[in-house]
Amino acid sequence: MTGLDICILVGYLIGLLVLGGILSKKIVTSVDMFAAGEQSPWWVAGISGFMTMFSSGTFVVWGGIAYRSGLVAVTILMTLGISALLVGYFLAARWKHTGATTVSEYIELRYGMVAVQVYSWLGMTFRMVGVGVALYSISVMLAALVPLSETNPLCDANTGHLAVPWTIVLSGVVVVGYTGAGGLWAVLLTDVLQFIVLTAAVLIVIPLVIIEAGGVNRIIASAPQGFFWPVTSEFTWLFMGGWIIVHAFKIGGEWAFVQRFLCVPNENDAKKSAYLFGALYLISPVVWMLPPMVYKVIDPAANPEQAYILACQMALPAGMMGLMLAAMFSATASMADSEINVFAGAFTRDIYRKIFKPDASETHLVAVGRVLTTVLGAVVIAIAIAIPHLGGAEEVILSITGQFVVPMVLPAIWGLFSKRVGSSCIWASMAAGFAAGGIVKFGLAKGGWFCCVGWLAGLAELIQANPRVSEVGAGILVPVAALAIMELLARGENQGWNSLSNHAAEHKAARATIASSLPQVVLAWSVAALGLVTLLIGVSQSDGKVVLITFSASMFAVSGGMLCFIRWRQSD
């Protein structure tokens, strides 16, 4: 990585911190900090949700699968689009209808304060591991591209590069810095900015790496057999169906995603944000996964987890590599800042205020929220440093998603529809789901605890032959069955349902929010800045000059059009 690449990457990180400082002036109340004052435009919430699902782990985990197996990685990621569309149709408006400003507030109304604490602690534990994986993934890539002298205290003596633990710490500090300063507004607007950078960088990489590979015809002719099949023996159509269901629960129930439906002005905007999320995931995976797929033709013996970054390193001119790394960092930051903000909000508004200081002023709550943001950031950094000892990034992501998402989020979603179940459904779903996941993962897997039990041998053989499908199936079917039984056994209307209905009615009567115009202005100038950076890189290069200058001109045109539209709307 050249000096120009490093300057661009460092400049981008400083820009994020500056943006967080600017947005800190909008943070007056805890609702501003954790719900953006319910004034986020729907398209900002949709892009933010899309970016929250995305992370550098996408490049490492799914990029590795794209390199090894080809088009199946695109299929897997496109299933998330279907999941988001289902959430938009069935769940997004219902979440907004509750009148809650955070998911933890909804949990308290529907299931009680004990449930809030259980959800906060367990949910934080699982999600912080996911964020730690993402932070670890981007730090591995960054560290591998930053050589240092042996005397530098940040240098890894074994590699001669920036040490991964120090990279994790430095990256984590940036994310915590702007999230703590600007709250959910900073999360939303930096997500939009990061979406721009990510999209621009990937679109520039694609034509350059195709040229390096010798053109489309050579790529198709040289690809391994089955490389363009949508499924494989490991990731079957049955797995895809289960993946859609799991991620419908994930997007429709995990706090960071639900917060995007709660921070918009009304129910229709909540639905539109989910539909945009889904549309982006149906289109973009084809673009994202092309670089590692093409690189398979160029170097069939590369490390799959490094295929994405190697493709970029080979194709991009000086300066653009820094932009690509900024894009990958953006993907990680968008996931990390969302999770940290939402759990800091839960602990501040629904645990600290309710239990320790009921009379706390809004200024005090904002200060506590920033402290808790810092603490949670430190937890994420510690987890990221420990990821190599937990089995690696790919295994951690697949296992957590397949086995633990549905048991965690199902009771919250069920409570949006059912008038009868109470807090006991939470314990039933988690106990049944976690037990089933443990049995499949450790009890009936190869060498597992129960493989020697005669009557279970056939089941163990089936699970061992289809491990991914088995993990996902157990994670879905068992908790759903547990809650169905709870629904049949429940009698009468639960008090939590009445509390939620009353709150929704009061909130609807009081709500009079409109979407803020700030995001459009930030987006327009961000596109212009990106166009300027691309132009400066393009005119200084001999290779790829036409691609870079053409892309820069497109960015200026888009930015100019947006600024004209904003001025027209303001004068209308």
N, C-alpha and C positions, 0 to 999 in steps of 0.2 A: 504494500500500500504506500503510495507516494505522499509527500508532504502536502500536496493539494487535497488529496483524499482526506487526510487527517484534519486539515483546516475546515473543510466542508462539514465533516462529522461533528467536530467540536463546536463550530458555529451553529449548527442545528440544535445541539443540546443546550447551548446557552440561550438560543431563541425560545426554547420550551420554557426555561426558567423565567425569562423576561415576560412571556405571555402569562404565566401563572401569577407573576407579580402584578401585572396590569389588571387581570381579572379579580384579584383579591379585593379591589375596590367595590366590586359588585356584591361581596359577601357581607351582608348586614345581619341576617338571621340564620338559624340552623336550617330552615327550609331552603334558603338560598344556597347554603353550602352542600346540602345533601339531596335536594330535589330541584335545583335550578329555578326556584320560585314558581314551578309549574309553567314556565314560559318558554321552554325549548321548542323550536319549530320541529314539525314531525320529521322532516328530512334529516335534520341534525341528529335526532334520536335514532333514526333508522341507520344512518351511517355509523354512528357510535356503537350501536348494537352489533353491526357487522364487524367493526374493528375489534370489539371486545371478544368476539369468538376467534378472531385471527390472532396469531402471535408468531414469534420467530420459530416456535415449535412446529408451525405449519411448514416452514422451510425445511426443518430438520427431520421431523417425523413423516409428514406426508410427502415432502420432497424426496425423502429416502425411498418411500414406497413407489413414487413415480419413477425414480431411477431404476429400481429393481424390477418392477412389474408393469410399468407403463400407465395406460389409460385408466386402470382401475382406481388410481388415486383421484382422478377427476370425478369418477362416479361417486366415490365415498364423500367427497366434499360437496357435490351437487345435492346429495341427500339432505344436507343441512338447509338448503334453500327450500326444499319441500317441507321440511319441519317448520321453518319460519312462516311459510304461507299458511300452514295449518294453525299455527299459533295466532296469526293475524285474524283468521276466520273465527276461531273458537274462544280464544282467551284474552287477547290484548284489550279489547273494550271492557271485558268483565273486570280486569284488574283496575282499569281507570275508574270504573263505576263504583268501586269500593270506597272511593274518597280518601284512601290512605296516601300519605306522601312518601312513605317508605314501606318496604315489605315487612319489616319488623313491626311496624304499627298495625298492619293488617293481621299479622300473626297474633299480636296481643289482643286485638278485638275479637278475633275468631276463636282462638284457643287458649288465651291467658298468658300471664307473665312468665310462668315456668317454661312454657313452650318457646317463648322468645329467647330465653337464655339457652335452652337446648339447641335451638336452631342456630343461634349466633355462634356458640362455641363449636358445635360439630360442623356447621356449614363453613365457618372460617377455617377450620382444620383442613377440610378437603380442598377448599378453593385455594387456600394459601399454598398447598402442595402444587396445584396446577400452575399457579403464578410463579412459584419457585422453579418449576421445570422450564417455563418460558424464559425466565431471567437467566437461568443457567445456559440455555441453548444459545441465546444471542451473545452471551459473554464468551462462550467457547469460540464462536466465529470471530468476534472482535479481537480476542486475545491472539488468535492464530495469525492475524494480519498486522499486528503492531510489534515490530522488533524493538528491543531495548538493549542498551549496553549492560554488561554483566554487573557493573557497579550500581545500576539503578535499583533502588529498594523495591520497586514494583515489578522487577524482572523475575521470571521463573528460570532458575538456574539450569533446569533440564532442557528447556526449549529455546531459551534466548529471547523469548517474547514476553509481552505483558502477562502477568500471572492471572489465571482465571478467577481465583477468589477476589483479587483486587479489582478486576473488571466487573464482577458482580456488585461489589460495594459501590464503585463509582457510578454504575448504571442505576442502581437502586436509589442512590442519593438524588439523582436528577428526577426520577419519577416521583419520589416522596416530596421533593421540593416544590414542584409545580402543583401537585395534587393537594398538598396541605395549604398552599397559598390561595389557590383559586377554587377549591371545592369542585362540585359537580360541573359548574360552568367551565372550569379549566379542563376537566375530563372530556366534556362534550366537544369543546372547540379544538382542543389538541387532537382529539380523535379525527375530526374533520380534516385538520391540517395533515395528520399522519396518513389519512386515506389518500390525499392528493399526492403526497411524496411517494407512497407505496405504489400507487397506480402508475405514476409517471416513470418511476425507476424500472418497473417490470416491463412496461410497454417499450422502453428504450432497449432493454436487454434482449427482448425476443428477436427482432430482426438481426441484431448483431451476432447472436449466438447461432442463428440459422445460417447466416453467411459463413461463419467459422466452420460449421458442420458440412458445408458443401451444397447447401440448398435442400429444398423439401423432398425432391425425388430421391436423393441419396439417403436422407434420413429414413424415408419409408422403406427403401430397399435394404438398408443395413440394420434395421431394428430387429430384435429377437422375435422368434415366433410367439404369437399371442400377445405381443406388446401393445396392440391396439384393441384388445378385447376389454369390454367394460367390467368384467368380473374375473376372478381367479378361483382356484381351489380353496384358498385361504379366505378370501373375501367374496362370498357367494351372494346370489340374489337374496337368499334368506337373511344373510348378514345385513344387506343393504336395507331390507325392510325393518329389521330390528333397530338398525342405526337411525332410521327416520323416526321411529317411535321414541327411542331414548333421547334424541335431540329435540323432539317436540316437547318432551317433559323438561329438558334442560333449558331451552330458550323460554318456555312458558312458565318455568317455576324457579329457576335460579335467580337470586336477588339482583345480581348485576344486570341481567337482561330485563327483568321485570321493571327495574327502576327506569328504563327507557320508556315504558308505557305509562309510568306515573308522573314523569317530569314534563309531559306535554299538556296543552290546555284542555283537551277534551277527548272523549272516547273515539271519535272518528279519527283524530290525529294519532291515537294509539294504534289503531288498526293500520293506518297508512304507514306508520313507521315500521311495523312488522312486515308488511308487504314489500317495502323497499329493501329491508334486510334480506328477505327471501329471494327477491329478484336479483340482487347483487350476488348471492351465493349460487344461483343457477347459471349465471353468466361468467363470473370471474374465475372459477377453478380452471377453465380451459386455458386461460392466460397464465395463471400462476404456475401451473405444473409443466408448461412447455420447456422452460430452461433445463430442469433436470432430466426430462425425457430426451431432449436433444443431446444432452451431454453423454447419455448412455452410448450414443453412436460414436462420439468423439473419443471417449475413454471408458471402455467397458469394465475396467478393473479398478475404478475409483471407489473410495469409501462412500457408500450411499448417503450417509448423514452429511457429508461434505459436498455432495454433488451440486447443490444449488450455488453455494458460494464459489466453488471451483469454476462453474460455468460463467458466473459473473466476472470473476477475476480474469478469465481468459478473454472474454469478449469486450469488456468495458474499457474505454480509454481513461487516462489519468483524470481524476476529479470525479468521474461518474461512479467509481467504486465507493467513494465516500458517500455519495448520494444513495447508492444501493444499501450500504450499511445503515445509513440513517433511516431508510425505509424499513429495514428489518428491525432496527431498534424501535421504530414507530409502532410496528405490529406488537412487539412485546409490551411497550409502554401502554398502549391502548387497553390491553388486557389487564395489566397490573394496576393501573390507576383506577379502573372501574371497580375491581374487587376491593382494593384498599379503601376507596371512598365509601362504598356501600356498607362495609362492615364497620368502618369508623362511625358512620351515621347510626347504625344499629346500636352500637355500644354507647354513643353519646346521647341520642334522643330517647332511646327506649330501655336502656339499662341504667346508665349513670344518672340521668335526670329523674327517672321514675323511682329509683331506689335510694340514691345518695343525696341528691339535691333537687327536690321538686320545685323549689322557688328560684332556681338558677335563671339569671337573665340571659337573653339571646347572645349578648357579647361574651358572657362566660362560657356558654355552650359552644360558640365558634372557637374559642381558645382551647377548650377541652378537645374538640373535634380535631384540631390541628395537632395536639399532643398525641392523640390516639392514632392519627394517620402516621405519625413518625414511628410510633411503637410497632404498628402492624407492618410498616415498611421494613423495620429491623428484623421482624420475624420472617418475612419473605426472603430477605437477604441470607439469613441463616439457613433456611430450607434449601435455597438454591445452591449454597456451598456444599450441602449434604447430598444432593441429587446423585452423584456418582456412586454413592454407597446404597442407593435404593433400587438399583437394577437398571438405571439408564432411562433416558427421556421417553422413548417409544413405549416401553413396557409400562411405565408409570401412567402415561396418558391413557392408553387403551384400557388398562385395568380399572382405573378410577372411573372413567366414563361409563364403561360397560356395566360395572357392578354396583356403583354407589349413587349414581345420579338419581335414578327413579325412586329408590327408597327414601331419599332425602326430600325431594321436591313434591312427590305425589300427594301427601296430605294437604299441602298448601293449595294445590290445584283442585283437589277433591272438595275442599272447603268452599271454593267459589260456587259450586253447584249444589252440594248437599246441604239440606237444612237440619239433618239429623245427627251426623257424627260430631263427636267432641274431641278433646285433646288425646284421648286414648288411641285414636287412629294413628297418631304420630308414632307412638311406641310400637304399635303393631306393624306398621310399614317398615320401620327401621330394623326392628328385631328380626322380622321374617326375611327382609331383603339382605341384610348383612349376613345372617346365618346361611342363606342360600348361596350367596356369593363366596363365603368362606369354604363351604362344602365343595362347590364346583372348582374353586381355584386351588384348594389345598387338600381336600378330602378325597376327591375322585379323579384328580389329575394323575399323571404318571408318577408312581412312587408315593401316592397320597395315602392318607390315614386309613381310608375305608376300601381301598382297592382289593384287599385280601378277603373282604366279606363276600361270601359266595353269591348271595342273591343280588348284590350290587355290581357284580363283575360286568354284566352286560351294559349297565348304565355307564359305568366307568369307561368302558371301551368306546361307547358312543361319544362321550364327552371328550375323550382324548383324541378322537378322530376329527372333532369339530370344536376346538377350544374356544375360538372367538364367538361363534354362534351360541355356544353353551353359556358363556359368561353373560352375553347380552340377554339371552332368553331368560336365564334365572333372575337377572337384575330387573326385568320387566314383569314377568308373569307372577312371580311369588308375591311381591308387594301389592300388585293389583288384586290378586286373589284375597290377600289379607284384608284389604280395605273393603272389598265387596262383601266379605263376611261381616265386617264391622257395620256396614250399612244395613245389612239384613237384620242384625241383632239390635240395632238402635231403635229406640222408641221415642216418639214425640219430637218436637222442634227444639234444637239445642239453643241454649241461651246465647252462645257466641254468635249464632246466626242473627239473632235479634239485635245484638249490640252492633254488629257490622251493618245491618240494614239501616238502623237509626243513624249511625255515623255517615253512611253514604248519602242519606237524605239531607242531613245538616250541611255536609260539604258541598253538595250540588247547589243548595240554596245560596251559599256564601261565595261560591267560586265565580270569579269574573276576570280570569286571566286571559291575556292574549300573547301570542308568540313574539319574542324579542326580535328586533332587526339586526342585532349585533353580529350574529353568525354570518350573515351574508357579506358584511363588510370585511370581516376577518378572512373569509374564504376568498373573496376577490383579490385582496392584496397578497394573500399567501400564494395564489396561483401566479400573480405577477412576479413575486420574488423567485418562485421556482423557475419561471421562464427566463429570468435574468441570469440565474446561476447556470442554467443549461446553456444559454447563449454564450456566456463567458467561457465555459468549458469547450463548447463546440468550436469557437473561433481560434482556440489555442491548440486544436488537434489536427492531425492529418488524416487519421483513420476515423470513420464514423461521423465526419463533419456534417454531411448532408442530413443524416438522421437526426442529429442533435439540434441543428439550426432549424430544421423543419418542425421539430417538436417544440422548440422554443417559440417559434412564431405562432403555433397553435395555442400555447399557453397565454401569450399576450392577447390573442384574439378573444379567448374565453374570458380572461380577466376584464378586458375592456367592455365586453358585452354585459358582464355581470354588474360592473359599476354603472353603466348606463341604465340598466334595469332598476338598480337600487335608487338612482336619482329620479327616475320616472315615477317609481312607487311613492317616493317621499313628496313629490310635487303634485301627485294625484289627489 
